Amino acid sequence: MASATDSSHAPDLAAALHRLRSVLARLTAELDLAEIDGVSPPVELLRADVTEALQLLGAAEKAAFAVTSVLVVDDDARLGELTALGLRRLGYEAESSSVMRLPRPGEVVVFDLGIAASLDAGERSALKSSRPIVVTGGADPISRAMAATLDATDFLVKPVDLEDLVAAIVRRLSSPE
């Protein structure tokens, strides 16, 4: 993972902080106006502002601390969640799913090859573009060939040790797009 002082994240951090300041200023103005007018503050607008502020704070933290997002897609929902939990404990922003969704920009995808057959053409294309880390229970040549067709950056056989997965994530992050 990149350091918190990595200057490549400075524009993202500045933009997120600027937007956060604007949202908080808007929230303050809404409260001030309600007080001046002697009316109840607009709760739904304030709630939306707080929600937006929290999202912007997350973006600022991500930019400041170079947090890596990881999507763990596994046909075994419990195993996927345990993997994501282990990654979160190590400082990654990780979520698990038993179905494929479009990866977010910069998100590392850890993909169970057992789900590949259920992907439609768009999902397969998005997965291939993400250059996933493939995990699977099969070490056979067909599984390896299928991983290669997905442009996988790593091929790990289950059960996957968390340290091996983290090493694969670091390799994925350091590999050219």
Long-range contacts (C-beta under 8 A, 24 or more apart in sequence): 1-66, 1-67, 1-68, 1-91, 1-170, 1-173, 2-66, 3-66, 4-64, 4-65, 4-66, 6-66, 9-63, 9-64, 9-66, 10-63, 12-59, 12-62, 12-63, 13-60, 13-63, 13-64, 16-56, 16-57, 16-59, 16-60, 16-63, 17-56, 17-60, 19-56, 19-59, 20-53, 20-56, 20-57, 20-60, 23-49, 23-52, 23-53, 23-56, 24-49, 24-53, 27-53, 62-93, 67-91, 67-92, 67-93, 68-92, 68-93, 68-106, 68-108, 68-169, 68-173, 69-93, 69-94, 69-104, 69-106, 69-107, 69-108, 70-94, 70-95, 70-107, 70-108, 70-109, 70-110, 70-169, 71-95, 71-96, 71-97, 71-101, 71-103, 71-104, 71-107, 71-108, 71-109, 71-110, 72-96, 72-97, 72-110, 73-97, 73-98, 73-99, 73-100, 73-109, 73-110, 73-111, 73-112, 73-115, 74-98, 74-110, 74-112, 74-115, 74-135, 75-112, 75-114, 75-115, 76-112, 80-112, 83-110, 83-160, 83-162, 83-165, 86-162, 87-162, 87-165, 87-166, 87-169, 90-162, 90-166, 92-169, 100-126, 100-127, 102-126, 103-127, 103-129, 103-130, 108-132, 108-133, 108-169, 108-172, 108-173, 109-133, 110-135, 110-165, 110-169, 111-135, 111-150, 111-152, 112-136, 113-138, 113-143, 113-146, 113-147, 116-146, 116-150, 124-150, 131-172, 131-175, 131-177, 133-165, 133-168, 133-169, 133-172, 135-160, 135-165
